[in-house]
Each structure stands twice: as structure tokens, then as C-alpha cells.
Amino acid sequence: MAKLNLLLLAVLVACALGLVTSQHKARKLFSALEREHEHARELDVEYGRLQLEASTWGQHSRVARIAAGTLGLRIPDARRVRLLARDNAQ
């Protein structure tokens, strides 16, 4: 009977250690998951900022201002513009 009690005690201790270990691993994994969620939120915010910046840089008025000021480009005179028909046979 004493041997059975010792065996049951050893099984109980092993199960308790297994439970504590699995709970610890689960908490560590949950903490890592929360960090990754926070990182994903930060990346979403940065992506939004980058989209706003790209739309600002690509505005027609800004491009026209830089083309005229920095590069010296200008809109051609309407008398010098020719429209060509697109050939559909290509």
C-alpha cells in the first residue's frame, strides 16, 4: 500500500509540474502574440502615413509647380498640340 501511495504521489507531482509548465508556456506565447498584434497595429499606422505621403507627393499641383520651377517645363501652346488617333490594328 505504501508503494502505491508513493507511486500516486509521484504521478501527482509529475502532473502538477506538467500543468505549471504548460501554463507558463501558454502565458509566454500569449505575451508574444500581444506583442505581434501591437507591431501589426504600428505597421498599419505607418502604412496609412505612407499612403497619405504618397498622395501628397503625387498631387498634380505639386508636380506642375516643380516641373515649372525646378525643371523649367511649361504647358505647350494649344496651337502646337496635335491629337493622334490610336490605330486599333496593332
C-alpha positions as CSV (number, residue, x, y, z in Angstrom):
1,M,0.0,0.0,0.0
2,A,2.8,2.4,0.8
3,K,4.4,1.8,-2.6
4,L,1.1,2.6,-4.3
5,N,0.8,5.8,-2.3
6,L,4.4,6.8,-3.3
7,L,3.6,6.0,-6.9
8,L,0.4,8.0,-6.9
9,L,2.3,10.9,-5.2
10,A,5.0,10.8,-7.9
11,V,2.3,10.8,-10.6
12,L,0.5,13.7,-8.9
13,V,3.8,15.7,-8.7
14,A,4.6,15.0,-12.3
15,C,1.1,16.1,-13.4
16,A,1.3,19.3,-11.3
17,L,4.7,20.1,-12.8
18,G,3.3,19.5,-16.3
19,L,0.4,21.8,-15.6
20,V,2.6,24.6,-14.3
21,T,4.9,24.2,-17.3
22,S,2.1,24.3,-19.8
23,Q,0.5,27.3,-18.2
24,H,3.8,29.1,-18.2
25,K,4.4,28.4,-21.9
26,A,0.8,29.5,-22.7
27,R,1.4,32.8,-20.9
28,K,4.7,33.3,-22.7
29,L,3.0,32.6,-26.1
30,F,0.1,34.9,-25.3
31,S,2.5,37.7,-24.4
32,A,4.4,37.1,-27.7
33,L,1.1,37.2,-29.6
34,E,0.1,40.5,-28.0
35,R,3.5,42.0,-28.9
36,E,2.9,40.9,-32.5
37,H,-0.6,42.4,-32.5
38,E,0.9,45.7,-31.3
39,H,3.6,45.5,-34.0
40,A,0.9,44.9,-36.6
41,R,-1.1,48.0,-35.4
42,E,2.1,50.1,-35.6
43,L,2.6,48.9,-39.2
44,D,-1.0,49.7,-40.1
45,V,-0.5,53.3,-38.8
46,E,2.8,53.6,-40.7
47,Y,1.1,52.3,-43.9
48,G,-1.6,54.9,-43.5
49,R,1.0,57.6,-43.1
50,L,2.9,56.4,-46.2
51,Q,-0.3,56.4,-48.2
52,L,-1.0,60.0,-47.2
53,E,2.5,61.0,-48.0
54,A,2.4,59.3,-51.4
55,S,-0.9,61.1,-52.3
56,T,0.7,64.4,-51.2
57,W,3.8,63.9,-53.3
58,G,1.8,62.9,-56.3
59,Q,-0.7,65.9,-56.3
60,H,-1.0,67.4,-59.8
61,S,-0.4,71.0,-58.5
62,R,2.8,70.0,-56.7
63,V,4.1,68.1,-59.8
64,A,3.3,71.1,-62.0
65,R,4.9,73.5,-59.7
66,I,8.2,71.5,-59.5
67,A,8.1,70.9,-63.3
68,A,7.8,74.7,-63.9
69,G,10.1,75.9,-61.2
70,T,12.9,73.4,-61.0
71,L,12.9,71.9,-64.5
72,G,11.7,74.9,-66.4
73,L,8.9,73.0,-68.1
74,R,5.8,74.7,-69.3
75,I,2.4,73.8,-70.7
76,P,2.6,73.8,-74.5
77,D,0.7,76.4,-76.6
78,A,-2.7,74.9,-77.7
79,R,-1.8,75.7,-81.3
80,R,1.2,73.4,-81.2
81,V,-0.7,70.4,-79.7
82,R,-1.7,67.7,-82.1
83,L,-4.0,64.8,-81.2
84,L,-3.4,61.5,-82.9
85,A,-5.9,58.8,-83.5
86,R,-5.0,55.4,-82.0
87,D,-4.5,52.7,-84.5
88,N,-6.5,49.6,-83.4
89,A,-4.8,47.2,-85.9
90,Q,-1.8,46.7,-83.6
